[in-house]
Amino acid sequence: MILSRNEIKYSGRFDFSNAEKIEFGWAKTSLSINFIGNRVYADMESDGEDYFLVVLDGEVYNKSFPVTERKLYKLVEDIEYGKHTLELVKRTEAFVGTASFYGFEIFHGKILEPPKEQPLKIEIFGDSISCGYGNESKNEFVEYNPKDENSYLSYGSIAARDLNAELNLTSWSGLGLVRNYDDSPMPLPERIEWITNKNTNNKWDFSSYVPDILLINLGTNDFNAHPPTQDKFVDNYRILIDRIRNYYGKVKIICAIGPVMEGKALNDIRNYVKNRVVDYYNSIGDKNIFFLEHEHQKAENGYGEGHHPSQKTHYIMANEVVSLINKIL
């Protein structure tokens, strides 16, 4: 059984405080290995109903499988014997479940040096849109089904692969900058120090992953019913940026809006984010803050669950992100 930081590449946030297992919860967290063999299993479990996928040699091998009780889960089997790269990806997000990983089982083979990290690093602070909520469903009238969420095909994940970049997806459905969709406590800025939501006393070490680009796409949930005042939203946005500067120094920050909001809400958040946040920081000499407005989603491109972006819309959003990052870099 293989459970070693030296043999596995960990992408995302992982709690290593327990010597017997590794816990993780955020969407798009993944474990990667290089190995010789033809069959790999993972000893793991989830305290919810998480869904995972397997990428083998750069191609999706197993698109989706649920993880619940602890057992050996088949990842790949009866493939051509030889050298391969495998990535195990958490499709679902933090509120769905916290997963526990106990190790890989490689049959008739051996582990090799882990895959190398990509030099470019990206992080996204976002909500359900960034998680890929319902992006594998074509039924916009269904509110949420975990099997239809695929963080691997979220716009940020697609963009990261196009840019040959690492990605930390620090995003959670229903959360906002100031207020959450259902007025529950703790919007995203109050959770960004969590490694998992299972043990919130264990805090993330921000020095362990310093992104080159950090994208913020928050506000859709804030403007759901009774939006915050301009001053409250702008003040909290600036506080978040100042925290990011404290964590990461001169990281380049993209302040994004869209593609779901419309009407007055869209006009208001555009004014708040572009004019009162991005332009403000640019005016005081911080030129590493940029504005991105995603094209509004279109009916002809379909909708995911709960009127969320479809898979086609995620690809459009990814192209917009890639285009801006290429200009920035």
N, C-alpha and C positions, 0 to 999 in steps of 0.2 A: 504494500500500500504506500502511495507516494503523497506525503503531506510535508512539503518543504518549501520555504521561500526561495531557496536556491535553485530549485528544479522547475518551478512554475512561475509564469509571468502573470501578475495580478493587475488587472485594469479596473480602476474604480476604488471604492472604499471598502476595506475589509477590517474586521475586528480580529486581531491576532492574540487577544488577551488570554484565550483558553488554549492550552497546549494540545488538547485532544481534537479540537475542531476550529474551523474558521467560519465566522458569520458575516453575512452581507445582505443588503436589502435594496439599495438604490437600483433603479432601472439601468440596464446596459452594463452592469458589473460583469466581468468575465475572467475566466482562468484559461490560460493557454499553455500548451506543452509541445515540444518536439519529441517524437518517439519513433522507435522501430518496433513494428508489430502489425497485427491485423485485427485486434479487438481491444477496445477500451471501455471500462465501466467506471462509474463514479459512485462512491459511497456518500450519500447526502440525504437531506430531508428539508422540509419547510414547515414552519408553524402556521402556514396558510395554504393556499392553493396556487403556488407559483408555477409559471411556465418558462421553459428553457428551450434553447435551440443549440445545435451543434454545427460548427463550421469546420470542414475538413479540407485542408490544402487550399484555403481561400474561397471555397464554395459551400453554400449551405447544404449540409448532408441530412440533417434531421430538423425539419422546420419548426416543430413544436412538440413538446411532451410535458405533461404535468409532473410536478414533484410535490409530494405530500409527506407520507410516513418515511422513516428511515429505511433504506434498502440500497442494494446495488442497482443503479440505473444504467441500462445499456446506452452507450454513446455511439460507438461504431462497432460493426461486427462483420467478419468475412470480407474485409477489404483486401486489396492486394498487399501482400506482405512487403514491408520496406519502410523507408523513412517518410514520416508524415508530420504535419502540423495540425493540431486540434485546438479549437477554441470553444469553450462552454460558456454560453451567454444567457444571462437572466433577462428574459423578455419583459416580465412584469415588474411593477414598481414597489416602493417601500410599503405602502399601506396594504398591499396584497399579502405580503409575508416576508419574514426574515429567513433566509436559507442558511443551513449549516452544512459545511463541506468537511468530510473526514479524510478524503484521499482518492486518488485515481488508482484503478487496478488495470495493469497492462498485462495481457496474457501472451506468453511466448515472445516476449520482447523486452525492451528496456527504454528508460527515459534518456533523453539527450539534453544538451544545453538548452535553456528556455529561449523562446523567440526574443529578439531584440526589440526594445522600445523604439517607437518612431520619434524623431527629433522634435517635431512640432506637437505641441500640447494645447488642447482646447477644453474648456469647461463651459457648461450651460447651466445657469440658474433659471428654471422655468416651471411650468405647470403641466397640465395634462397634454397640451399641444406638443411640448417638447418630449414628453414620455412616449408618444405614439399611441395615445389613448384611442382604442377602437379603430385603429387604422387598417385592420384586416377584415373589417365588416363592411358590408354595403347597406346595412340597415340603420339609417340615421335615427330611427325611432326607438332603438334599444339603448338604454342608458349606459350600461357597462357590463362587459363580460371579460374576465381576465384572459381567456383564451384568444381574444381578438386584439389584445394589445401586444405590439411588437416593437420594442425599443430599438432593436437592431435595424428596423426600417423606419425609424424616426428621421426627421430632416437632419438633425445633428449627427447621427450615426452615418448617414449617407454622405454628408459633407466631409466628415472626418476621413472616411475611406477614400473619397475623391482626392483629398489633400494629403493622404498618407500620414495622418495624424492620430495621436491618442485622444481619447475623449473620456472625461468624467461628466456624467449626466446627473447633476445635482438638482433634480426636478421631481415634482410631486403634484399629482392631480388635485384640483380644487383649491390650491393655495394661491394666495396673492402676495402683494407687497405689503399692504396695510391690513386688508381684511380678506378672509377666505370666502369662497362661494356660498357656503352655508352658515357663515358667521361663527364657525367653530374657532377655538383659540389657536394661537400660534401660526401666523403666516410664515412663508418660507424663510425670511431672514432669521426667524427665531429657531430654525431647525438646521441651518447650514453647518453647524458645528457637530452634528450627529454623525456617527459612523453608521449606526443602525437605529431604528426606533424601538428596538427591543431592550437595549441598555443605553439610555441616553446620557448616562454619567461618563461613558467612555467617549472622549472628544476626539475629533479628527485633527490630525497634525497637518496643518496647511503647508508646512515646509516640505512635506513628502511628495507633493504634486503641485508644481508651480506652472500654471498655464501661460502660454504666450498670448492666447486670445481667450477672453471670457465674454460670453454672450449672455445678456439678461433679456428674457422675454417674460415679463410679469405685468399684470394689470388687467388681464381679461376677467379674472374672477373678482377683482376689486370693483369693477364697473358693472357687475351683474345686476344688482337691484338698487342699492343706495350707495353710490360711489362716495369715496372720501372727498373732502374739499381739495382744491388745487394745492393749497399750502401744505396740507397734511401729506398728500401723495408726493409732492416734490421734495419736501423735507426728508421724508423717509427714503426716497430714492437716493438723495444725496448722502444720507447716512450710510446706506448700503454701499455706495461707491467708495466712500471714505474707509469703510471696513475692508473692502476689497483691496484698496491701496495699502492698508495696513498689513493684510495677509500676503499680498503678492507684489508689492512695489509698483513698477511701471508697466504692468500688464496692459495690453491693449484691450479696451472694453467696447463691445458693441451693444448699444441699447436698442433693442428691437421691439417692434409692435406688429400686431396682425398674426394671422390672416382672417380672424373670426369677427372682430369687432366692426361695427358700422355706425353710421349716423352720428348723433351728438357724442356718443361715447368715444368713437374713433377720433373725431375732431378734438375732443378734450384731451385724450391721452397723447395724441400727436403733439399738441401744443405743450403739454406738460413735459413730455420726454425730450422732444427736439429742442424747443425754445428755452425751457426753464432748467433743463438738466444738461443736455449735450452742449448747446450753445453757451450756456453759463460756464461750464468747465473749460471749453475752448477759449472763451474770452479772458479767463484768468491764467491762461498759459498752458493748460493741460490739453495737448493736441492728440493724445492717445485715446480719446473717447469719440465714438462714431455712432451715427444714427442709421438704422435700417428699418424701412417699412415694407413688410411682406405684402405682395399682391393679395388682394382679398380673394378668398376661395370662391370658386365658380361652380354653379350647379352642374354644368356639363362635365366637370371633373369628379362628380360624385361627392358623397359625404361618408364619414365614418360614424361610429356610434355617437349618439348625443349631439349630432351635427358638428362633430369634430372633423379636422382635415382628413381627407381620404389619402390613400397611398399615392395617388397621382399628385395631390397637392403637396405632400411631403417632399416629393422629388423636385417640384417647382421651388419650394422653400430652400431645399438644399442647394440648388443652383444659385439662388440669390445669395446665400451665405458664402458659398465658394467664391463667387464673383467678387464680393466685398473683401473677403480675406485676402484674395490674390492682390487686390488693389492696395490693401493696407500693408502687405508684406513686400 
